[in-house]
Amino acid sequence: MRIAIAFVALFLLLVNPAISEELDLELVLLADATGSIDEAEIRFQRAGYAEAITDPSVLNAIASNAYGKIVVTYVEWADQLSQDVVVDWTVIDGPASAQAFAAKLMEAPRQAYGRNAIGAALLKGKELIDTNSYQGLRRVIDLSADSANNWNGPPIRGARDIVVSAGIVINGLAVLCRHCSGRPVSYDLEQRFYDEIIGGPAAFVVTADSAETFADAVRKKLILEIATRPQDAERILLQLTGMQHKRALIR
């Protein structure tokens, strides 16, 4: 009898694929760790994301959705062979899980180095979504960068098209100041994000134009990505800033 029960259990495992946990959003945070980013700036970026993910307004946006939970991973990207998963997939469903995510983010050492490979970073984000054990109602890759250069690896536009064709939205954080590398002198960074990097339904770019506004920009970006309905995001942002935030809609 025991052998028969064991056989049935093994059969069920073989014929039934693993059940994925269902939730509102799968979110890959791709943070710039290229040569223009020193150790102090790495810590500064991480602190901004840690502060944002634990903010009550962000947690309110999570709680307002159908499942009341999202799953997030934080990845630092540099050249085509250097994308480091700083914090693996973590379900955020309230203050405790958000604080745990933030703590891991601030503890991990830096591992990513090299020149910009945005195309490779986008494809890494897709790989992480494709191979995780979660099933989100929406799937989003969020890329931050202080330039739109792509010195090695797959071209940005080709990688973007592969990601978007898989039903994944790409949003962007254009960083114009980080102690302060400043705005690129030869091109408009935000426009390059619009033209080459972001894509998918309701994709948008948020700009951080000073060290003081970085964490706030991250927080607003997360709210826009997390809230299922645009009106929920607008309501939360209105409460935060007293002004409407316009989403950049393309494609």
QUIKAJO-V334543 format. One line per field, one symbol per residue. phi: phi as a letter, one per 20 degrees, with the letter a starting at -180 (. if undefined). psi: psi as a letter, one per 30 degrees, with the letter a starting at -180 (. if undefined). Layout:
phi: ???
psi: ???
This chain:
phi: .fffffffffffffedfgeefebfbdcdeddfceffdefffgfffffffffffefgffffffffefembccccdcedbefdccdffcfgcfdcrgffffffffffeefffcebpegcfgfffffffgfffdedccefcccdcddadbdfbebnfgffffgfffffendeddcceeebbmbfnegedaefgffgffcdfaoglfbcddddaffeffffffffffffeffdgffffffffffdmbfdeeedcl
psi: eeeeeeeeeeeeeefjlkkkkkaekkjjjjkkhaffjaeeeeeeeeeeeeeeffkeeeeeeefflefgklkkkkkkkcafgijkjeklkkkjgaeeeeeeeeeeefeklkfklalkieeeeeeeeeeeefglhljkflkkkjkklglgljflakkeeeeeeeeefggkkjlljjjfkigjfakkffljeeeeeeefelllkgllkkkjglefgeeeeeeeeeeeeekekefeeeeeeeeefglkkkkjkl.
